[in-house]
Amino acid sequence: MERSIIHLNVADFAVAVERVIDPRLCGRPVIIAADRKARAAVYDMSDEAFAAGVRKGMLLVRAERRCPDAVVLLPRPDRYEQAMADLFRRALPFSPLVEPGERDGHLFLDATGTNRLFGPAVDVAWRLQRRVRADMGLDPIWSVAPNKLTAKVATRLVKPTGEYVVGAGEESALLSPLPLHLLPGVEAPDLRVLAEVNLTRVFQVAALTPAQLETLLGRRSAILFAAVRGIDETPVLPAGQPPPTVFAEHGFDSDTNDAARVEGALYGLVEAAGIRLRRQGRAARRITVFLDHSDGVRRIRRRAVDPPSANDLALFDAARAVLLSAWTRRIRVRRLRLICDRLVFPPAQMPLFDHDAHADKERLIGALDRIRQRFGPEAIRVGRTLAA
């Protein structure tokens, strides 16, 4: 049976929720940022602010220079969580397979096999859109496609308003002319490598053989080979099922309080988690560290990763900060456990400048991956892990 996946997306979700609460914001450029400090970053922005050059993650001071007439609001996550919960409740009667995003206005619904109850998937999407408009005041985009990847691309094409239906067998025709950065799962390092050989469109990469693509991208070639053809077997998670996570743990041969050993072990866990994330084409939005002491006491701390990342160096910076916040006792450490969750497709945006620190980190980790793929996981190691 051909799958029918609905992707519902409320564009600029945080701004849309704020406009429902305060209609005076409608039609005006709006920026949502965490605070007014020098390093405050943009959390979300309206389409008007986006047209003026504002982007998520941009420093607020720069965003205000680009859009000086914007209304700046503090984010209110509790409101966005409640709106997501309301969106989920309105989708659930149509299918038990509903996978919501996290405070981002995205929702996947698997309407396969529900024709006898609700009609074609297109009718389900249309009825759900009408219900959300009437009950919540939000105006979602929707698409229907044979898989999640194609459905998500389709909604990106009609943003900020509209709908798109992709029939079975039409995936390649939809994707072929598009720029590569529109494909979920394509990372910035992939774009750089492919751009170096003048490959910037989906059809150009789809023309490569698996061997040619592997020469360019190594282990990630399998992900790109499937993505450019619109192949995605990822299921829509059942309602209530825990979201996917990546975890790794390390038990010490002898309990220790040696900072070098503990941090070395933590870096090894980050490496293991990073490899799994990159194989899945995902990035982590949050890191959790479990610290078990000799006396049985467990400390748990977590931290958001912003922007989401699958890069070992970026993940370690966040994980080390979490470790230090948890490691406040003098009792020796017996075990470490690392969990990466709130997984998303990584942002595929090319760096603005050639000498970009983030780009350097991505190139370094990509080089390590290629060495290990060719010569084995122990062919090259980070010195920090030798102490563990």
C-alpha positions in Angstrom: 0.0 0.0 0.0 1.3 3.4 -1.0 1.9 5.6 2.1 0.1 9.0 2.4 2.1 11.3 4.8 0.6 14.7 5.7 3.0 17.4 6.8 1.3 20.3 8.6 3.5 23.4 9.2 2.6 26.7 10.8 5.2 29.0 9.4 7.0 31.2 11.9 5.2 29.4 14.7 6.2 31.5 17.7 5.3 34.7 15.8 2.0 33.1 14.7 1.1 32.3 18.2 1.9 35.7 19.5 -0.2 37.3 16.7 -3.2 35.2 17.7 -2.8 36.5 21.3 -2.1 40.1 20.1 -3.7 40.8 16.7 -2.0 44.3 16.6 1.2 42.4 15.6 -0.4 41.2 12.3 1.3 42.7 9.3 4.2 44.2 11.3 7.8 42.9 11.4 8.2 40.9 14.6 11.4 39.5 16.1 11.5 37.1 19.1 14.7 37.0 21.0 15.7 35.6 24.4 16.8 38.9 26.0 18.3 42.4 25.2 21.9 41.5 26.0 24.7 42.0 23.5 24.9 38.3 22.7 21.1 37.7 22.4 20.2 35.7 19.3 17.0 35.7 17.2 14.7 32.8 18.3 12.0 33.4 15.6 10.9 36.2 13.2 8.0 37.1 11.0 8.0 36.9 7.2 8.3 40.7 7.1 11.5 40.6 9.2 12.8 37.7 7.1 12.4 39.8 4.0 14.5 42.5 5.6 17.3 40.0 6.1 16.7 38.7 9.7 17.5 35.1 10.2 17.2 32.6 13.2 20.3 32.6 15.3 21.4 36.0 14.2 22.6 38.4 16.9 19.7 40.7 17.9 21.8 43.8 17.5 22.5 42.9 13.9 18.8 41.9 13.3 17.6 45.3 14.6 20.0 47.1 12.3 18.5 45.2 9.3 15.0 45.7 10.5 14.9 48.8 12.7 11.1 49.0 12.8 10.6 45.5 14.1 8.7 44.7 17.3 11.0 42.7 19.6 9.3 40.2 22.0 10.6 37.8 24.6 10.0 34.1 23.8 7.2 32.4 25.9 7.9 28.7 25.5 4.9 27.7 27.7 2.5 29.3 25.1 4.2 27.5 22.2 4.1 24.2 24.0 0.4 24.7 24.7 -0.2 25.6 21.1 1.6 22.4 19.9 -0.4 20.3 22.3 -3.6 21.9 20.9 -2.4 21.2 17.3 -1.7 17.6 18.3 -5.1 17.0 19.8 -6.8 18.2 16.6 -4.8 15.9 14.5 -5.1 12.8 16.6 -8.7 11.8 15.7 -7.6 11.3 12.1 -4.8 8.8 12.8 -2.9 7.1 15.7 0.3 7.9 13.8 0.9 11.6 14.7 4.4 12.9 15.2 4.5 16.5 16.4 7.6 18.7 16.5 8.7 20.5 19.6 7.4 24.0 19.8 8.1 24.5 16.1 4.6 24.2 14.5 5.5 21.0 12.5 3.5 17.9 12.6 3.5 14.6 10.5 0.4 12.5 10.2 0.3 9.1 8.5 -3.1 8.8 6.7 -2.3 5.5 5.0 -5.3 3.2 5.0 -7.8 5.8 6.5 -9.7 6.3 3.2 -12.8 4.4 4.4 -13.1 6.5 7.5 -12.1 10.0 6.3 -11.7 9.9 2.6 -8.4 10.6 0.7 -5.4 12.0 2.5 -5.9 15.3 0.7 -9.4 15.6 2.3 -7.9 14.8 5.7 -5.3 17.6 5.3 -7.9 20.1 4.1 -10.2 19.3 7.0 -7.4 19.5 9.5 -6.3 22.9 8.2 -9.9 24.2 8.4 -10.2 22.9 12.0 -6.9 24.6 13.1 -8.0 27.8 11.5 -11.4 27.8 13.1 -10.3 26.6 16.6 -6.9 28.2 17.0 -6.7 31.1 14.6 -3.5 29.7 13.0 -3.1 29.2 9.2 -1.0 26.1 8.6 0.6 25.0 5.3 0.1 21.4 4.4 1.4 18.8 2.0 0.6 15.2 1.1 3.4 12.9 -0.1 4.5 9.3 -0.1 7.1 9.9 2.7 8.2 12.4 5.3 11.2 13.8 3.4 9.2 14.7 0.3 6.3 16.1 2.4 8.6 18.4 4.3 10.3 19.6 1.1 6.8 20.3 -0.4 5.8 22.5 2.5 9.1 24.4 2.2 8.2 25.2 -1.4 4.8 26.8 -0.6 5.8 28.7 2.6 4.4 30.9 4.0 0.9 29.8 2.8 -0.4 27.1 0.5 -0.6 23.4 0.0 1.1 20.8 -2.2 0.2 17.3 -3.2 3.0 14.9 -4.4 1.7 11.7 -5.9 3.5 8.3 -5.8 6.3 8.3 -8.3 6.5 12.1 -8.5 9.2 12.4 -5.9 12.1 12.7 -8.3 10.3 15.2 -10.5 9.6 17.4 -7.5 13.1 17.3 -6.1 15.3 17.3 -9.3 15.3 21.1 -10.1 15.7 22.2 -6.4 18.8 23.5 -4.7 20.4 21.0 -2.4 20.0 23.0 0.7 16.2 22.5 0.6 16.6 18.7 1.3 16.2 17.7 4.9 19.3 15.9 6.2 21.8 17.6 3.9 24.4 19.3 6.1 26.6 22.3 5.5 29.8 20.2 5.0 28.0 18.2 2.3 27.1 21.4 0.5 30.6 22.7 0.7 32.1 19.5 -0.7 29.6 19.3 -3.5 29.9 23.0 -4.3 33.6 22.5 -4.9 32.8 20.3 -7.9 29.9 22.6 -9.0 27.1 20.4 -7.8 24.4 22.6 -6.4 21.2 21.1 -7.6 19.5 17.8 -6.8 19.4 16.5 -10.3 23.2 17.0 -10.6 23.9 14.8 -7.5 21.2 12.3 -8.6 23.2 11.7 -11.8 26.2 10.4 -9.8 26.7 6.7 -9.2 27.0 5.4 -5.6 30.8 5.0 -6.1 31.2 8.5 -7.3 29.1 9.9 -4.4 31.1 7.9 -1.9 34.3 9.3 -3.2 33.0 12.8 -2.5 31.2 12.2 0.8 32.4 8.9 2.3 30.0 7.4 4.7 27.3 10.1 4.3 27.0 9.2 0.6 24.2 6.6 1.4 22.1 9.3 3.0 22.5 11.7 0.1 22.0 9.0 -2.5 18.5 8.2 -1.0 17.6 11.8 -0.3 18.1 13.2 -3.8 15.8 10.4 -5.1 13.1 11.2 -2.6 13.6 7.8 -0.8 12.7 7.9 2.9 11.4 4.9 4.8 11.3 6.7 8.1 8.0 5.9 9.9 5.7 8.5 11.5 6.0 7.7 15.2 2.8 6.5 17.0 1.2 9.1 19.3 2.8 8.8 22.7 5.8 6.9 21.6 9.1 8.4 23.0 11.0 10.4 20.3 14.3 8.9 19.0 17.5 9.5 21.0 21.2 8.7 20.7 23.0 7.6 23.8 26.4 6.3 24.9 27.9 5.4 28.3 31.3 4.7 29.9 32.1 2.7 33.1 35.5 3.4 34.7 37.7 0.4 35.6 38.3 2.1 38.9 36.3 5.0 40.4 38.0 8.3 39.8 38.1 12.0 40.5 40.7 12.7 37.9 39.3 15.5 35.7 41.4 14.4 32.6 40.0 10.9 32.8 36.4 12.0 33.2 36.6 14.6 30.5 38.4 12.2 28.2 35.7 9.6 28.7 33.1 12.3 28.0 34.7 13.2 24.7 34.7 9.5 23.8 30.9 9.4 24.4 30.5 12.5 22.4 32.4 11.0 19.5 30.3 7.8 19.6 27.0 9.8 19.7 28.2 12.2 17.0 29.0 9.3 14.6 25.5 7.9 15.1 23.9 11.3 14.6 25.7 11.9 11.4 24.8 8.4 10.1 21.2 9.2 10.7 21.5 12.6 9.1 20.2 14.2 12.3 21.4 16.9 14.8 20.8 17.1 18.5 19.0 20.0 20.1 19.7 18.9 23.7 22.4 17.0 25.6 21.9 15.2 29.0 24.7 13.9 31.2 24.2 11.3 33.9 27.0 11.2 36.5 27.0 8.2 38.8 29.1 8.4 42.0 30.7 5.6 44.0 28.1 6.0 46.8 25.2 5.4 44.4 24.2 9.1 44.0 23.3 10.0 40.5 23.4 13.6 39.2 21.5 14.5 36.0 21.9 17.7 34.1 20.9 18.8 30.6 21.4 21.7 28.3 20.1 22.9 24.9 22.4 22.8 21.9 21.8 25.9 19.8 22.1 25.7 16.9 21.4 22.0 16.7 24.6 20.0 15.9 26.1 16.6 15.2 29.6 18.0 15.3 31.8 16.4 18.0 33.5 19.7 18.9 30.3 21.6 19.3 28.6 18.8 21.2 31.6 18.5 23.5 31.5 22.2 24.4 27.9 21.7 25.5 28.5 18.3 27.2 31.5 19.6 29.1 29.4 22.5 30.5 26.7 20.1 31.5 29.3 17.8 33.2 30.7 20.7 35.2 27.3 21.7 36.4 26.6 18.1 37.6 30.1 17.4 39.0 29.9 19.3 42.3 30.7 16.5 44.8 34.1 15.1 45.9 32.9 11.5 45.8 34.6 9.5 43.0 32.9 9.0 39.7 31.9 5.4 38.6 30.0 5.9 35.4 29.1 8.5 32.7 26.1 8.4 30.4 25.4 10.8 27.6 22.0 11.3 25.8 21.4 13.4 22.7 17.7 14.0 22.0 15.3 16.4 20.4 16.8 15.3 17.1 16.2 17.4 14.0 17.4 17.6 10.5 20.5 19.9 10.7 20.4 23.3 9.0 22.0 23.2 5.6 23.3 26.7 5.3 26.6 27.6 3.6 29.0 29.8 5.7 28.9 33.6 4.9 32.7 33.8 5.0 35.5 31.5 4.0 37.2 31.6 7.3 34.3 30.6 9.4 35.0 28.9 12.7 32.0 26.6 12.5 33.0 25.6 9.0 36.5 24.7 10.2 35.0 22.4 12.9 32.7 20.7 10.3 35.7 20.1 7.9 37.8 18.7 10.7 35.1 16.2 11.9 34.4 15.3 8.3 38.1 14.5 7.7 38.2 12.3 10.9 35.1 10.4 9.7 36.7 9.7 6.3 40.0 8.5 7.9 38.1 6.2 10.3 35.9 4.8 7.5 38.9 3.9 5.4 41.4 2.7 8.0 39.2 1.7 11.0 37.8 3.4 14.1 41.1 3.3 15.9 43.1 4.7 13.1 43.0 8.2 14.6 42.1 9.4 18.1 41.7 12.7 19.8 44.4 13.0 22.5 41.9 13.9 25.2 40.4 10.4 25.0 43.8 8.7 25.7 43.5 9.7 29.4 40.2 7.8 29.8 
